[in-house]
């Protein structure tokens, strides 16, 4: 069977370069793939990284690979994840020790 790649964006993170991430310059990211406006991004955050409070216009999904993230009063470690619904307010996303995580979101 021949497989169609129409509508697919398949990539390997090792083939993608790092770019600055966040407003403070203490994280970097790889945009691995995207479709229909959603992005799959690998983020490497240094100790002390934090985001500014914001409202999610679309759902956001995060999976922690390494380190710890503080999100909405919870400490998330490797294997933990969250899903934030559209319209939810993000008041806390930070790391004290550094973290690597996968984020899927739409701007």
C-alpha positions as CSV (number, residue, x, y, z in Angstrom):
1,X,0.0,0.0,0.0
2,X,1.3,3.4,-0.9
3,X,1.1,6.0,1.9
4,X,0.1,9.6,1.3
5,X,2.0,12.3,3.1
6,X,-0.6,15.0,2.2
7,X,-1.4,16.9,5.4
8,X,1.5,15.3,7.4
9,X,4.5,17.0,8.9
10,X,6.9,14.2,10.1
11,X,10.3,15.2,11.5
12,X,13.0,14.1,14.0
13,X,14.0,16.5,16.7
14,X,17.7,15.8,16.0
15,X,17.2,17.3,12.5
16,X,15.8,20.6,13.9
17,X,17.9,23.5,15.3
18,X,17.3,25.2,18.6
19,X,15.8,28.7,18.7
20,X,15.4,31.1,21.7
21,X,12.2,30.6,23.7
22,X,10.3,32.8,26.1
23,X,10.7,36.5,26.8
24,X,13.7,36.2,29.2
25,X,16.2,34.3,27.2
26,X,16.5,31.4,29.6
27,X,15.0,28.7,27.4
28,X,15.4,27.3,23.9
29,X,13.0,25.3,21.7
30,X,12.8,23.2,18.6
31,X,9.7,23.4,16.5
32,X,9.5,19.8,15.5
33,X,6.2,19.7,13.5
34,X,3.0,21.6,12.9
35,X,-0.4,21.0,11.4
36,X,-3.6,23.1,11.2
37,X,-2.0,25.8,13.3
38,X,-0.9,23.5,16.1
39,X,2.8,23.2,16.9
40,X,4.8,20.4,18.5
41,X,7.7,22.0,20.3
42,X,10.5,20.6,22.4
43,X,11.5,23.1,25.1
44,X,14.7,23.0,27.2
45,X,14.3,25.5,30.1
46,X,17.2,26.6,32.3
47,X,16.8,26.9,36.1
48,X,14.8,30.0,37.0
49,X,12.8,29.9,33.7
50,X,9.2,31.2,34.0
51,X,6.5,32.3,31.7
52,X,4.4,35.5,32.0
53,X,0.7,34.9,33.0
54,X,-1.5,34.5,30.0
55,X,-4.9,33.2,28.8
56,X,-5.0,30.2,26.5
57,X,-6.9,31.0,23.3
58,X,-6.6,27.4,22.3
59,X,-5.9,24.1,24.2
60,X,-2.3,23.5,25.3
61,X,-0.7,20.1,26.2
62,X,2.6,19.6,28.0
63,X,4.5,16.4,28.8
64,X,7.5,16.7,31.1
65,X,10.6,14.7,29.9
66,X,13.2,15.7,32.4
67,X,13.5,18.0,35.4
68,X,10.5,19.6,37.2
69,X,7.9,22.2,36.2
70,X,5.7,24.1,38.6
71,X,2.3,24.6,37.0
72,X,-0.8,26.0,38.7
73,X,0.4,25.0,42.1
74,X,1.5,21.5,41.1
75,X,5.0,20.2,40.8
76,X,5.3,18.1,37.6
77,X,8.2,15.7,37.0
78,X,9.2,13.2,34.2
79,X,6.1,11.4,32.9
80,X,3.7,14.0,34.2
81,X,1.5,16.1,31.8
82,X,-1.2,18.6,31.7
83,X,-3.9,19.8,29.3
84,X,-5.1,23.4,29.6
85,X,-8.5,24.2,28.0
86,X,-9.1,27.2,25.7
87,X,-9.9,30.1,27.9
88,X,-8.0,28.9,30.9
89,X,-5.7,31.3,32.7
90,X,-2.0,30.2,33.1
91,X,-0.7,32.0,36.2
92,X,2.3,29.7,36.8
93,X,4.7,27.8,34.6
94,X,8.3,27.8,36.0
95,X,11.2,25.6,36.9
96,X,13.7,26.0,39.7
97,X,16.1,23.2,38.6
98,X,15.5,23.2,34.8
99,X,13.2,21.1,32.7
100,X,12.8,19.6,29.3
101,X,9.2,19.3,28.1
102,X,7.1,18.8,25.0
103,X,4.4,21.4,24.4
104,X,1.6,21.2,21.8
105,X,-0.3,24.4,21.3
106,X,-1.8,26.7,18.7
107,X,-1.2,30.5,18.6
